[in-house]
Amino acid sequence: MTAPEDTTTPELDPEPRTAALTRLAAMSMFFIVGLAFATFLIRVPTLKVEHGLTDGQLGLLLVVPSVCAVISMQVTGALVARFGSAPIARITGVALPLSLIGIAVAADPIQLAVALVVFGLIDGLLDVSMNSHAIAVERTLKRAVMNRCHAAWSIGALGASLLGGLTLQLDISLAAHFAWVGVGVAALALVVGFWMLPAGADQQPEPDKKIRMRWRAGWTPRVLLLGAMGASVLILEGAVGNWSGVLLIDDRGATLAVASLGYILFNICQVGGRLVGDRLHEKYGAPPLVRVSGAVAFAGLAMVVTVPNAVVTIVGFGVVGVGLSVLLPLIFSAVGHGSSDGAAMALSRFTTMTYSGLLFGPVLIGWIAEAIGKITTFAGLLLLLMVVILNARATASADLRDA
């Protein structure tokens, strides 16, 4: 009988500079995804005009990347188990920004659809592999990094939005914009790839049968519970992103300029919360932090739906941003550190559920709001926060001392 293979994460060189570069590499992959996706989104109106798309055609095309990302997520867990998260993240970290060029040079709607399929498939592979790698970094360094990683995503998205706005002001072509961003960000991915952990950090050369590439693998009751919590958080984020401005205009009498402040403040507060979230996690532990953060988000959302004043509503959205900021990173960590079937497989299933919440949540909210009103619909979202708060104990595995 042969001894079982050691699949524990190898110890990293404790030299502080090495640890700092490892953290930076993990954060950079999140930054790259946020920047690439926001670069695409900021130029959607340009794509609509250049291809002569109707609203319906554009809406259908915008669903393509998310659906394709969900599809590729189904196989990423097994790929990470076989090859490790770092090689997959390195390759897709370079490929994702370069795939923007394919979107820019598409000559007709069919070619654009194909380019969006490629973009979405790569995004799904990178999304799971970068989160898996962040879990491996946490295990290796024995330090929380997931909140900073998700903050890097938000910073990348914010930077891309500002850069995209500048390119529009300067009348820079879509092709030039996407080419410069694609090549520049791909070069960044090549550099930071050298600082990532080795493939063996989470590689399992002979995966157990239960974590091989099977559609039902990884769907444990625990993953389903945490997935429901993560989907609840992203439904709330999607609600604020898609409907906060409309609510401020229609129900609080705000102007177009003022209405944008709700989502801006939400994003600023969310980034700020994530930048300090890892320290709070290490000091207080995941379950207490989830409960308190959920309660803060609950209070902010209560301000939004109960006080008929635009300024209070905007502040309420900011408070919601503070409360939601740490929830998704903590739930991600809980999934990765608490899975007996392999972190990558669990994360691929979990991410499928959260993406579905982000994809379908705003649409469902729109339908419900049309029937009962936006204020009542947002009040109903308080129930989703209760789901998170009441199940906070499920995130205990995010605490590295319990991992």
KEKE-3310 file (N, C-alpha, C; in steps of 0.2 Angstrom, whole numbers, plus 5000, padded with zeros to 4 digits):
npx = (5004:5003:5009:4997:4996:5004:4995:4995:4996:5012:5024:5028:5042:5047:5052:5049:5047:5045:5032:5024:5025:5018:5005:5002:5002:4991:4981:4982:4977:4964:4962:4965:4954:4943:4946:4946:4933:4926:4931:4926:4912:4910:4911:4900:4889:4896:4898:4885:4881:4890:4888:4875:4864:4849:4839:4835:4843:4855:4853:4852:4865:4873:4870:4877:4892:4891:4883:4892:4903:4898:4896:4910:4915:4910:4919:4931:4935:4939:4950:4959:4962:4969:4979:4983:4980:4988:4994:4983:4977:4988:4988:4975:4974:4982:4976:4962:4962:4968:4958:4949:4952:4948:4934:4934:4938:4928:4918:4904:4888:4888:4901:4904:4897:4903:4916:4912:4908:4920:4927:4918:4920:4934:4934:4926:4935:4946:4940:4936:4949:4957:4951:4953:4967:4969:4964:4973:4984:4980:4981:4994:5001:4995:4987:4974:4968:4958:4948:4956:4959:4946:4944:4954:4948:4937:4944:4950:4940:4934:4945:4945:4933:4935:4945:4939:4929:4937:4943:4932:4929:4940:4938:4943:4946:4936:4944:4957:4957:4953:4964:4976:4973:4971:4984:4993:4988:4989:5002:5005:4999:5008:5019:5016:5013:5024:5026:5017:5011:5018:5012:5010:5004:4990:4988:4982:4988:4983:4967:4954:4941:4929:4930:4933:4930:4914:4897:4889:4898:4904:4892:4888:4878:4883:4890:4879:4871:4881:4882:4869:4869:4879:4874:4863:4869:4875:4864:4859:4869:4868:4855:4857:4867:4860:4847:4847:4849:4837:4828:4830:4827:4814:4807:4812:4813:4825:4838:4846:4860:4861:4856:4865:4874:4871:4875:4889:4893:4890:4900:4912:4912:4911:4923:4932:4928:4932:4946:4950:4945:4951:4960:4950:4944:4954:4955:4942:4936:4926:4912:4906:4909:4902:4889:4888:4891:4881:4871:4874:4872:4858:4853:4857:4849:4837:4836:4835:4823:4814:4815:4809:4818:4830:4844:4846:4843:4854:4864:4861:4863:4876:4879:4874:4884:4896:4892:4889:4902:4912:4906:4904:4918:4922:4913:4917:4930:4926:4920:4931:4940:4934:4930:4929:4930:4939:4945:4944:4934:4923:4923:4920:4907:4900:4903:4895:4882:4882:4885:4874:4864:4868:4866:4853:4846:4844:4835:4824:4821:4817:4805:4797:4797:4789:4777:4774:4781:4796:4801:4794:4799:4813:4812:4809:4821:4827:4825:4834:4846:4843:4844:4858:4863:4857:4863:4876:4886:4890:4901:4912:4923:4931:4939:4956:4963:4954:4955)
npy = (4994:5011:5026:5040:5054:5069:5083:5096:5114:5121:5128:5145:5155:5164:5177:5194:5202:5193:5187:5199:5202:5190:5192:5204:5199:5191:5200:5208:5200:5200:5214:5215:5208:5216:5228:5224:5220:5231:5240:5235:5237:5250:5255:5250:5257:5263:5251:5248:5258:5257:5244:5245:5241:5235:5239:5227:5217:5221:5219:5205:5201:5206:5197:5186:5185:5183:5171:5162:5163:5157:5144:5140:5140:5128:5118:5123:5120:5106:5108:5116:5108:5098:5105:5116:5132:5143:5142:5142:5154:5163:5161:5164:5177:5184:5182:5187:5202:5203:5198:5208:5215:5207:5209:5223:5223:5216:5214:5213:5209:5195:5191:5199:5193:5180:5185:5189:5177:5171:5180:5179:5165:5164:5173:5166:5155:5162:5169:5159:5153:5163:5166:5154:5154:5165:5159:5149:5157:5163:5152:5149:5160:5162:5172:5184:5189:5190:5201:5212:5208:5208:5221:5226:5222:5231:5243:5242:5241:5254:5262:5259:5264:5277:5279:5275:5285:5296:5292:5293:5307:5312:5307:5295:5280:5265:5254:5258:5261:5249:5241:5247:5246:5232:5226:5233:5229:5215:5214:5218:5207:5196:5200:5200:5187:5180:5181:5173:5160:5143:5130:5119:5123:5122:5111:5095:5081:5068:5068:5065:5054:5060:5073:5075:5080:5081:5085:5085:5085:5093:5100:5102:5102:5112:5120:5124:5132:5142:5147:5152:5162:5170:5173:5181:5192:5197:5200:5210:5220:5221:5226:5239:5244:5244:5250:5260:5274:5276:5274:5285:5296:5293:5291:5299:5311:5316:5324:5320:5321:5321:5309:5300:5300:5291:5278:5280:5284:5272:5263:5269:5268:5254:5250:5256:5249:5236:5237:5238:5227:5214:5216:5218:5205:5196:5201:5200:5188:5178:5175:5184:5196:5195:5195:5208:5217:5213:5218:5232:5234:5231:5242:5253:5250:5251:5264:5269:5265:5270:5283:5297:5306:5313:5315:5308:5295:5293:5293:5282:5272:5273:5268:5255:5250:5250:5240:5229:5227:5218:5206:5197:5193:5186:5176:5169:5165:5156:5146:5141:5137:5128:5117:5100:5093:5099:5115:5123:5116:5117:5131:5134:5129:5137:5150:5149:5150:5163:5171:5169:5175:5188:5190:5187:5193:5208:5209:5202:5210:5221:5217:5214:5227:5234:5229:5231:5242:5252:5255:5247:5235:5236:5236:5223:5217:5217:5205:5196:5200:5196:5182:5181:5186:5177:5165:5167:5159:5149:5154:5151:5144:5152:5158:5158:5151:5141:5134)
npz = (5000:4995:5002:5006:4994:4997:4997:5003:5004:4999:5009:5008:5005:5019:5018:5018:5007:4996:5000:5000:4986:4981:4986:4979:4966:4966:4969:4958:4947:4949:4948:4934:4928:4933:4926:4913:4910:4913:4904:4892:4895:4896:4883:4877:4871:4860:4852:4850:4841:4831:4825:4822:4830:4837:4852:4857:4851:4856:4870:4870:4865:4876:4886:4882:4886:4900:4901:4894:4902:4914:4909:4906:4919:4924:4921:4926:4939:4939:4930:4937:4948:4941:4935:4943:4950:4946:4933:4925:4928:4924:4910:4906:4911:4903:4891:4892:4892:4879:4871:4870:4859:4849:4850:4847:4833:4827:4812:4810:4817:4819:4820:4831:4841:4841:4846:4859:4864:4866:4874:4886:4889:4892:4903:4913:4916:4921:4932:4941:4943:4948:4960:4966:4967:4976:4987:4989:4992:5004:5012:5011:5016:5028:5030:5028:5012:5003:5003:4999:4987:4980:4982:4973:4961:4960:4960:4948:4939:4941:4937:4923:4919:4921:4912:4900:4899:4896:4884:4876:4877:4870:4858:4854:4844:4845:4842:4844:4857:4864:4859:4864:4878:4879:4875:4884:4897:4896:4895:4909:4915:4911:4918:4932:4933:4935:4949:4955:4965:4964:4953:4960:4972:4973:4966:4960:4954:4952:4953:4964:4962:4965:4962:4949:4932:4932:4930:4942:4952:4967:4970:4985:5000:5008:4999:4992:5001:5004:4992:4989:4999:4993:4981:4985:4990:4978:4970:4977:4975:4961:4961:4966:4957:4945:4947:4957:4952:4945:4954:4963:4954:4950:4962:4972:4967:4961:4951:4935:4936:4950:4953:4949:4960:4970:4966:4964:4977:4983:4977:4981:4995:4996:4990:5000:5011:5008:5007:5021:5025:5026:5038:5048:5047:5051:5064:5070:5066:5054:5055:5065:5059:5047:5052:5058:5047:5038:5045:5045:5031:5030:5038:5030:5018:5024:5027:5014:5009:5018:5021:5013:5005:4995:4998:5010:5005:4995:5004:5011:5001:5001:5014:5012:5003:5012:5021:5012:5007:5013:5013:5001:4998:5010:5010:4999:5003:5013:5006:4998:5008:5016:5009:5006:4994:4986:4983:4971:4963:4972:4972:4958:4957:4966:4961:4950:4955:4961:4950:4942:4950:4949:4935:4933:4943:4942:4931:4936:4947:4940:4934:4945:4951:4942:4944:4958:4962:4965:4977:4986:4981:4984:4997:4999:4997:5009:5015:5009:5014:5027:5025:5023:5036:5046:5042:5045:5052:5044:5037:5045:5041:5034:5042:5045:5055:5057:5045)
capx = (5000:5007:5006:4993:5000:5003:4992:4994:4999:5019:5026:5031:5048:5044:5055:5043:5046:5041:5025:5021:5024:5013:4999:5001:5001:4984:4977:4983:4973:4957:4962:4964:4947:4939:4948:4944:4926:4923:4933:4920:4905:4910:4910:4894:4885:4899:4897:4878:4881:4895:4885:4868:4860:4843:4840:4834:4849:4861:4852:4854:4872:4876:4870:4882:4898:4889:4881:4898:4907:4895:4898:4917:4916:4909:4925:4937:4937:4943:4956:4963:4964:4974:4985:4985:4977:4992:4995:4977:4976:4993:4986:4969:4975:4985:4971:4956:4963:4969:4951:4945:4954:4943:4928:4934:4938:4922:4915:4897:4885:4889:4908:4904:4894:4909:4921:4909:4908:4927:4928:4915:4923:4940:4932:4924:4941:4950:4936:4937:4956:4960:4949:4956:4973:4968:4963:4980:4989:4978:4983:5001:5004:4991:4984:4968:4969:4952:4945:4960:4958:4940:4945:4957:4943:4933:4948:4951:4933:4934:4950:4943:4927:4937:4949:4934:4926:4942:4943:4926:4929:4945:4935:4948:4942:4935:4949:4963:4956:4954:4971:4981:4971:4973:4991:4996:4985:4991:5009:5005:4998:5014:5024:5014:5012:5030:5026:5012:5013:5019:5006:5009:5001:4983:4987:4981:4989:4978:4961:4950:4935:4923:4932:4934:4925:4907:4893:4886:4903:4905:4886:4886:4873:4886:4891:4872:4870:4885:4880:4863:4871:4883:4869:4859:4874:4876:4857:4858:4874:4865:4850:4860:4870:4855:4841:4848:4848:4830:4824:4831:4824:4806:4804:4815:4813:4832:4840:4850:4866:4861:4854:4872:4878:4870:4880:4896:4895:4890:4906:4918:4911:4913:4931:4935:4927:4936:4953:4951:4941:4956:4962:4944:4943:4959:4954:4936:4933:4921:4904:4904:4910:4896:4883:4888:4891:4875:4866:4875:4869:4851:4851:4857:4844:4831:4836:4833:4816:4809:4815:4808:4823:4836:4851:4846:4843:4860:4868:4859:4866:4883:4880:4874:4891:4900:4889:4890:4909:4916:4902:4906:4925:4922:4909:4922:4935:4923:4919:4937:4944:4929:4928:4932:4930:4944:4943:4942:4928:4918:4922:4917:4899:4898:4903:4890:4876:4883:4884:4867:4861:4870:4864:4845:4843:4841:4829:4818:4819:4813:4798:4793:4796:4784:4771:4773:4784:4803:4802:4792:4804:4819:4811:4809:4828:4829:4824:4840:4851:4842:4847:4865:4864:4855:4868:4883:4890:4892:4907:4917:4929:4935:4944:4962:4964:4950:4955)
capy = (5000:5017:5032:5045:5059:5075:5089:5102:5119:5121:5134:5150:5158:5169:5183:5198:5204:5187:5187:5205:5201:5185:5195:5208:5195:5188:5206:5210:5196:5203:5221:5214:5206:5222:5233:5222:5220:5238:5243:5233:5239:5258:5256:5246:5262:5263:5245:5248:5262:5254:5238:5247:5236:5237:5238:5220:5214:5223:5215:5198:5201:5207:5191:5181:5184:5180:5164:5158:5162:5151:5137:5138:5139:5121:5114:5126:5117:5100:5110:5118:5102:5095:5109:5121:5138:5148:5141:5144:5161:5166:5161:5168:5184:5187:5181:5191:5208:5203:5196:5214:5217:5204:5213:5229:5222:5212:5217:5212:5207:5188:5191:5202:5188:5175:5188:5189:5170:5170:5184:5176:5159:5166:5177:5161:5152:5167:5171:5154:5151:5168:5165:5148:5156:5169:5154:5146:5162:5164:5146:5149:5165:5162:5179:5185:5193:5190:5207:5216:5206:5210:5229:5227:5222:5237:5248:5241:5243:5261:5265:5258:5268:5284:5279:5275:5291:5300:5291:5296:5314:5313:5304:5290:5275:5259:5249:5260:5260:5242:5238:5249:5242:5224:5225:5235:5224:5208:5214:5217:5200:5192:5201:5198:5179:5177:5182:5169:5153:5138:5126:5114:5126:5119:5106:5088:5078:5063:5070:5060:5053:5064:5080:5075:5084:5079:5090:5085:5086:5100:5103:5099:5106:5118:5125:5127:5137:5148:5150:5156:5169:5174:5176:5186:5198:5200:5202:5217:5224:5222:5231:5246:5246:5245:5253:5266:5280:5276:5275:5292:5300:5292:5291:5304:5318:5319:5326:5315:5322:5319:5302:5295:5300:5285:5272:5282:5283:5265:5260:5272:5265:5247:5249:5257:5243:5230:5239:5237:5221:5209:5217:5216:5198:5193:5203:5198:5182:5179:5175:5191:5202:5195:5198:5216:5220:5212:5223:5238:5235:5231:5248:5257:5249:5253:5271:5270:5263:5273:5291:5300:5312:5311:5315:5302:5289:5293:5291:5275:5268:5272:5263:5248:5249:5248:5234:5223:5227:5212:5199:5192:5190:5182:5170:5166:5162:5151:5141:5139:5134:5123:5111:5093:5091:5103:5122:5125:5113:5121:5138:5134:5129:5143:5156:5148:5153:5170:5174:5168:5180:5195:5190:5187:5198:5215:5208:5200:5216:5226:5214:5215:5234:5236:5227:5233:5248:5251:5256:5240:5230:5236:5234:5215:5214:5216:5198:5193:5201:5191:5175:5181:5187:5171:5160:5169:5154:5145:5157:5150:5141:5157:5160:5154:5147:5135:5132)
capz = (5000:4995:5006:5002:4992:5001:4993:5006:5001:5001:5013:5004:5008:5023:5017:5017:5000:4993:5002:4997:4979:4980:4987:4974:4960:4967:4968:4951:4943:4950:4945:4927:4926:4933:4921:4906:4910:4913:4897:4887:4896:4895:4876:4874:4867:4854:4849:4847:4835:4825:4822:4820:4834:4841:4859:4859:4849:4861:4876:4869:4865:4882:4890:4879:4890:4906:4900:4892:4908:4918:4905:4907:4926:4926:4920:4928:4945:4937:4927:4942:4952:4937:4933:4947:4948:4944:4926:4921:4929:4920:4903:4905:4913:4897:4885:4893:4889:4872:4868:4869:4852:4844:4850:4843:4826:4824:4807:4809:4823:4820:4822:4838:4845:4842:4850:4865:4867:4868:4880:4891:4891:4896:4909:4917:4918:4925:4938:4946:4944:4952:4967:4969:4969:4982:4993:4990:4995:5011:5016:5012:5020:5034:5031:5024:5006:4998:5003:4995:4980:4977:4981:4967:4955:4960:4958:4941:4935:4942:4933:4917:4918:4920:4906:4895:4898:4893:4877:4873:4877:4866:4852:4852:4841:4849:4840:4847:4864:4866:4857:4869:4884:4878:4875:4890:4903:4895:4898:4916:4917:4910:4923:4938:4933:4938:4956:4958:4968:4959:4951:4966:4978:4974:4960:4962:4948:4951:4957:4967:4957:4966:4960:4942:4928:4932:4931:4948:4957:4970:4973:4991:5003:5011:4994:4990:5006:5003:4985:4990:5002:4988:4976:4988:4990:4971:4968:4980:4972:4955:4962:4967:4951:4940:4949:4962:4949:4943:4960:4965:4949:4950:4969:4976:4963:4960:4944:4932:4939:4957:4953:4948:4966:4974:4964:4965:4984:4985:4975:4985:5001:4995:4990:5006:5016:5006:5009:5028:5027:5029:5045:5052:5047:5055:5071:5073:5063:5048:5057:5068:5054:5042:5055:5059:5040:5035:5049:5042:5025:5032:5040:5024:5014:5027:5025:5007:5008:5023:5021:5006:5004:4990:5001:5014:5000:4993:5010:5013:4997:5003:5020:5009:5001:5017:5023:5007:5005:5015:5013:4996:4999:5016:5008:4994:5007:5017:5001:4997:5014:5019:5005:5006:4987:4982:4983:4964:4961:4975:4969:4952:4958:4970:4956:4945:4958:4961:4943:4940:4954:4946:4929:4933:4948:4940:4927:4940:4951:4935:4933:4951:4952:4938:4947:4965:4964:4966:4985:4989:4979:4987:5004:4999:4997:5016:5016:5006:5019:5033:5024:5025:5043:5049:5041:5046:5055:5038:5035:5050:5038:5031:5047:5044:5061:5057:5039)
cpx = (5004:5004:5002:4998:4998:5001:4991:4998:5007:5020:5030:5037:5045:5047:5049:5042:5043:5034:5021:5020:5019:5006:4997:4999:4993:4979:4977:4978:4966:4957:4961:4957:4942:4940:4945:4937:4923:4925:4928:4914:4905:4909:4905:4890:4889:4898:4890:4878:4884:4891:4877:4863:4854:4844:4839:4840:4855:4860:4854:4862:4876:4875:4875:4888:4896:4887:4887:4902:4904:4896:4905:4918:4915:4915:4931:4940:4941:4950:4961:4966:4969:4980:4987:4981:4981:4993:4989:4976:4981:4990:4980:4969:4978:4979:4965:4957:4964:4962:4947:4946:4949:4936:4928:4934:4933:4919:4908:4895:4887:4897:4908:4902:4900:4914:4918:4909:4915:4929:4925:4918:4930:4939:4930:4930:4945:4946:4937:4944:4959:4958:4952:4963:4974:4968:4970:4985:4987:4981:4991:5004:5000:4989:4978:4970:4963:4949:4949:4960:4952:4940:4949:4953:4939:4937:4949:4945:4933:4939:4948:4937:4930:4941:4944:4931:4931:4943:4937:4926:4934:4943:4941:4944:4941:4941:4955:4963:4957:4961:4976:4979:4973:4980:4994:4994:4988:4999:5010:5004:5004:5019:5022:5013:5018:5030:5020:5015:5014:5013:5005:5005:4994:4982:4986:4982:4985:4972:4957:4944:4930:4924:4934:4928:4918:4903:4890:4891:4903:4898:4884:4881:4876:4888:4884:4870:4874:4884:4874:4864:4875:4879:4865:4863:4874:4869:4857:4863:4871:4859:4852:4863:4865:4849:4841:4846:4841:4826:4824:4828:4816:4803:4806:4815:4820:4833:4844:4857:4866:4860:4860:4876:4877:4874:4887:4898:4895:4897:4912:4918:4913:4920:4934:4934:4931:4944:4955:4948:4945:4958:4956:4943:4947:4958:4948:4933:4927:4914:4902:4904:4904:4890:4883:4888:4884:4870:4867:4871:4861:4849:4852:4851:4837:4830:4833:4826:4811:4809:4815:4812:4829:4842:4851:4846:4850:4865:4867:4862:4874:4884:4879:4880:4896:4898:4891:4898:4913:4912:4904:4913:4925:4918:4914:4927:4932:4922:4926:4941:4940:4927:4932:4933:4935:4941:4941:4936:4922:4917:4919:4909:4897:4898:4897:4883:4877:4882:4877:4863:4862:4867:4856:4842:4840:4835:4823:4816:4815:4806:4794:4792:4790:4777:4769:4776:4791:4804:4800:4797:4810:4818:4811:4816:4830:4829:4831:4845:4849:4844:4854:4866:4863:4860:4875:4888:4893:4899:4913:4923:4933:4940:4950:4964:4960:4951:4960)
cpy = (5006:5022:5037:5051:5065:5081:5095:5108:5120:5128:5139:5153:5164:5176:5188:5201:5199:5187:5193:5204:5195:5188:5200:5205:5193:5194:5208:5207:5199:5210:5220:5212:5212:5227:5231:5222:5227:5242:5241:5236:5247:5259:5252:5251:5263:5257:5245:5252:5259:5249:5239:5242:5239:5236:5230:5216:5215:5219:5208:5197:5202:5202:5186:5180:5181:5173:5160:5158:5157:5144:5135:5137:5131:5116:5116:5122:5111:5102:5112:5113:5098:5098:5114:5128:5143:5148:5144:5151:5165:5167:5165:5175:5188:5187:5186:5198:5208:5201:5202:5216:5213:5207:5219:5228:5218:5217:5217:5209:5199:5188:5194:5197:5182:5178:5188:5182:5169:5174:5181:5169:5160:5169:5171:5157:5156:5168:5165:5152:5157:5168:5159:5150:5160:5164:5151:5151:5163:5158:5146:5154:5166:5169:5180:5190:5194:5197:5212:5214:5208:5218:5230:5227:5228:5243:5248:5243:5251:5265:5264:5262:5275:5285:5279:5281:5296:5299:5293:5303:5316:5310:5299:5284:5269:5254:5251:5259:5253:5239:5240:5246:5235:5223:5227:5230:5217:5208:5214:5210:5195:5194:5199:5190:5176:5177:5177:5163:5148:5134:5121:5116:5123:5113:5099:5084:5072:5064:5064:5060:5058:5071:5080:5079:5081:5084:5091:5086:5093:5103:5100:5104:5113:5123:5128:5133:5143:5151:5154:5163:5173:5177:5181:5193:5201:5203:5209:5222:5226:5227:5238:5248:5248:5249:5259:5272:5281:5277:5282:5297:5299:5293:5296:5311:5321:5320:5320:5315:5319:5312:5297:5295:5294:5279:5274:5281:5276:5262:5263:5268:5257:5246:5250:5252:5237:5231:5238:5230:5215:5209:5216:5209:5195:5195:5200:5191:5183:5180:5182:5196:5201:5197:5205:5219:5219:5217:5230:5239:5235:5238:5253:5256:5251:5261:5273:5269:5267:5280:5294:5306:5309:5310:5309:5296:5288:5290:5284:5270:5267:5268:5256:5246:5247:5241:5228:5222:5220:5205:5194:5189:5185:5175:5166:5162:5156:5145:5137:5135:5129:5117:5105:5090:5095:5110:5124:5122:5116:5128:5139:5134:5135:5149:5155:5151:5160:5174:5174:5174:5187:5195:5191:5192:5204:5214:5206:5206:5221:5223:5216:5222:5237:5235:5230:5240:5247:5251:5249:5235:5230:5234:5226:5213:5214:5209:5194:5194:5197:5184:5175:5181:5181:5165:5162:5164:5150:5148:5155:5148:5146:5160:5155:5150:5141:5131:5125)
cpz = (5000:5000:5002:5000:4996:4996:4997:5003:5003:5005:5008:5008:5012:5022:5015:5010:4995:4994:4999:4989:4977:4981:4982:4967:4960:4966:4961:4946:4943:4947:4937:4925:4927:4928:4914:4905:4909:4907:4892:4889:4895:4887:4873:4869:4860:4849:4846:4841:4829:4821:4820:4824:4837:4848:4861:4857:4854:4867:4875:4868:4872:4887:4888:4884:4897:4906:4898:4898:4913:4915:4907:4914:4928:4925:4923:4935:4944:4934:4932:4946:4948:4936:4938:4945:4944:4936:4922:4922:4924:4913:4902:4906:4907:4891:4886:4890:4882:4868:4867:4862:4847:4844:4846:4836:4823:4818:4806:4816:4824:4823:4829:4843:4846:4847:4857:4868:4870:4874:4886:4894:4895:4903:4915:4920:4922:4932:4943:4948:4949:4959:4970:4971:4975:4988:4994:4993:5002:5015:5016:5016:5027:5036:5026:5018:5002:4998:4999:4988:4977:4977:4975:4961:4955:4958:4950:4937:4936:4937:4925:4915:4917:4913:4900:4893:4895:4886:4873:4872:4871:4859:4849:4850:4846:4848:4844:4854:4867:4864:4863:4876:4884:4879:4882:4896:4902:4897:4905:4918:4916:4916:4930:4939:4936:4946:4959:4961:4963:4958:4957:4972:4979:4968:4963:4956:4947:4955:4959:4962:4958:4964:4953:4938:4927:4934:4938:4954:4960:4972:4979:4995:5006:5005:4991:4995:5005:4997:4985:4994:4997:4983:4979:4988:4983:4968:4971:4977:4965:4955:4962:4961:4946:4941:4954:4958:4947:4949:4963:4960:4950:4957:4973:4973:4961:4952:4941:4935:4946:4958:4953:4955:4970:4972:4965:4972:4986:4983:4979:4992:5001:4994:4996:5011:5014:5008:5016:5030:5029:5036:5049:5052:5052:5063:5074:5071:5058:5051:5060:5063:5049:5045:5056:5052:5037:5039:5046:5035:5026:5034:5035:5020:5017:5026:5018:5006:5012:5023:5014:5005:5000:4993:5006:5010:4998:4998:5012:5008:4998:5009:5017:5007:5006:5020:5019:5006:5006:5014:5008:4997:5005:5014:5003:4998:5011:5012:5000:5002:5017:5015:5005:4999:4983:4982:4976:4962:4965:4973:4962:4952:4961:4965:4951:4948:4959:4955:4941:4944:4951:4939:4929:4938:4946:4936:4931:4944:4946:4935:4939:4953:4948:4941:4954:4967:4966:4974:4988:4987:4983:4995:5005:4999:5004:5018:5014:5011:5026:5032:5025:5032:5047:5048:5041:5048:5050:5036:5039:5047:5035:5036:5046:5049:5061:5050:5039)
residu = (MET:THR:ALA:PRO:GLU:ASP:THR:THR:THR:PRO:GLU:LEU:ASP:PRO:GLU:PRO:ARG:THR:ALA:ALA:LEU:THR:ARG:LEU:ALA:ALA:MET:SER:MET:PHE:PHE:ILE:VAL:GLY:LEU:ALA:PHE:ALA:THR:PHE:LEU:ILE:ARG:VAL:PRO:THR:LEU:LYS:VAL:GLU:HIS:GLY:LEU:THR:ASP:GLY:GLN:LEU:GLY:LEU:LEU:LEU:VAL:VAL:PRO:SER:VAL:CYS:ALA:VAL:ILE:SER:MET:GLN:VAL:THR:GLY:ALA:LEU:VAL:ALA:ARG:PHE:GLY:SER:ALA:PRO:ILE:ALA:ARG:ILE:THR:GLY:VAL:ALA:LEU:PRO:LEU:SER:LEU:ILE:GLY:ILE:ALA:VAL:ALA:ALA:ASP:PRO:ILE:GLN:LEU:ALA:VAL:ALA:LEU:VAL:VAL:PHE:GLY:LEU:ILE:ASP:GLY:LEU:LEU:ASP:VAL:SER:MET:ASN:SER:HIS:ALA:ILE:ALA:VAL:GLU:ARG:THR:LEU:LYS:ARG:ALA:VAL:MET:ASN:ARG:CYS:HIS:ALA:ALA:TRP:SER:ILE:GLY:ALA:LEU:GLY:ALA:SER:LEU:LEU:GLY:GLY:LEU:THR:LEU:GLN:LEU:ASP:ILE:SER:LEU:ALA:ALA:HIS:PHE:ALA:TRP:VAL:GLY:VAL:GLY:VAL:ALA:ALA:LEU:ALA:LEU:VAL:VAL:GLY:PHE:TRP:MET:LEU:PRO:ALA:GLY:ALA:ASP:GLN:GLN:PRO:GLU:PRO:ASP:LYS:LYS:ILE:ARG:MET:ARG:TRP:ARG:ALA:GLY:TRP:THR:PRO:ARG:VAL:LEU:LEU:LEU:GLY:ALA:MET:GLY:ALA:SER:VAL:LEU:ILE:LEU:GLU:GLY:ALA:VAL:GLY:ASN:TRP:SER:GLY:VAL:LEU:LEU:ILE:ASP:ASP:ARG:GLY:ALA:THR:LEU:ALA:VAL:ALA:SER:LEU:GLY:TYR:ILE:LEU:PHE:ASN:ILE:CYS:GLN:VAL:GLY:GLY:ARG:LEU:VAL:GLY:ASP:ARG:LEU:HIS:GLU:LYS:TYR:GLY:ALA:PRO:PRO:LEU:VAL:ARG:VAL:SER:GLY:ALA:VAL:ALA:PHE:ALA:GLY:LEU:ALA:MET:VAL:VAL:THR:VAL:PRO:ASN:ALA:VAL:VAL:THR:ILE:VAL:GLY:PHE:GLY:VAL:VAL:GLY:VAL:GLY:LEU:SER:VAL:LEU:LEU:PRO:LEU:ILE:PHE:SER:ALA:VAL:GLY:HIS:GLY:SER:SER:ASP:GLY:ALA:ALA:MET:ALA:LEU:SER:ARG:PHE:THR:THR:MET:THR:TYR:SER:GLY:LEU:LEU:PHE:GLY:PRO:VAL:LEU:ILE:GLY:TRP:ILE:ALA:GLU:ALA:ILE:GLY:LYS:ILE:THR:THR:PHE:ALA:GLY:LEU:LEU:LEU:LEU:LEU:MET:VAL:VAL:ILE:LEU:ASN:ALA:ARG:ALA:THR:ALA:SER:ALA:ASP:LEU:ARG:ASP:ALA)
# end
